[in-house]
Amino acid sequence: MCYYIGIEDLAANAMIEILEKKQKDGKNIESALSVTLRDLEEYGAEVVRYINQTSDEKALLILSRASTEYMFRNYSDFFEAIDEGESAIKLREGKTVEDLKEKFRTYKAFDLISAYMAETTVGILYAKYNC
């Protein structure tokens, strides 16, 4: 079996991890969160590496222009595109960690969720987003 990881899952799980860490540390999460496509690619590569090393399953990232367009078309209630010097995905105002978890973690395999939350994978995000 192979896990196919789309950009919408990467973005949602990156945002969950960043927001939860900031909440835990008592940092301000009032401003809307955005994550660059470059950072998502790095996070995704580490998620794949983690799965491939810790389970019998394999993982594959699906990162393309078509998959990004698909995400903005089908998950426009969660995400919007921004470009402030670098292309990024912004979480829509009013969306919470619980909203993201309900939509993007409810029916995911344990291996995937573990990889999204692993110390080695989230470390990439924490370093870049002041967590």
N, C-alpha and C positions, 0 to 999 in steps of 0.2 A: 504494500500500500504506500501511497505517496500523499503527503499533505501539500496542497496548492494554496499558497498564501498570497492573497490579493492586497493591493495597496490600501483598500478600505479597512481591512483587518489590521494591517500594520499601523495605519494612522490612528485608528480607534484605540488600539492597545498601547501605543506609545503615549497617547494623550491620557489614558487611564493611569498609567504608571507615573507620568510627570505630575498630574494633578493630585494623585493620592500621596505622593512623596511630599509635595509642597504643603498639602493639608496637614500631614503628620508632623512636619517641621514648623508648622505655624506660619507659613509664608503666605503672602497675599496671592489669591487666585481669582481676584475680581476681574482682572483684564482678560480678554479673550485669548486663548492659547492658539498659537500656530506652530507648526513643525515643518521644517524645510524638507523638500523632496530628497535632497542629498543626505540629510540626517536619517530619514526613513529608510533609505537604501542601506546605509551603514547598520542601522538597527536590524533591518531585515536579514542582512547577510549574517549577522551574529545569531539571530534566531535560527536560521537554517543550519549554521555550524553547530549550534547547541543541540538541535534535534538529531542531526546526523551522528553526533558523538554520543548521545545519551540514550537513544532508543533504537529499536530495530527498524523503525520507519525512516523514510527519507522525506525531505521537504524541498519545495521548489518555489521561488519567488516569481510572482507574475507582475512585473513592472514594465509597463509600456504606455505609450501615449493612449492607445485604445482602452487599456484598463483604467487609466486615470480619468479619461472622459466618461467611462462607464460609472466610476465611483461618483463623480460630480452629478451625473444624470440621475442615478438611482439612490443616492444618499444625500441629496441636496438639503434635506432637512437637518442633517448633521454637519456637513462640511461645505466650505466654499474655498475657491482658489484665491490666493493673493500673490502679489509680486512686489515686494519691497526690496528690490535689489537682487533677490533670489526667490525662485518659485517656492511656494509653501502652501500648506493646507491649514485652514483655520477652522476651529470649532465654532459652530454657530452659537450666538448668544442664547442663553436660556437652556442650553444642553448641559447636563450634569454627568458626573462619573457614573451614577446609577443608570442613566439613560444609555450611556455607552456600553456598560456591562450587560444590560438587558438585551441590547440589540446584537452586540458583537462577541459575547462570551457565553451566552446561555447554552448553546448547543455545540460548543467546540470540544474537541478531544482534549483530554487531560494533558497529553504531551505538548500540545500547542500552547495551552494556557501556561503550563510550567515554563515553556521556552520564552513566552512573552514577559514573564515575571522574574526570570532567573537573574541573579546578581550580575553575572557577566554581560547579559544582554542589556539590562536597564542601566548599567554603568555608563554606557555610551550616551544615553539620553541625559542622565543626571549631570554629567560633565558639561553638557552643552546648554542645559536649560536651568542652571542655577538651583539644582535640587540638593 
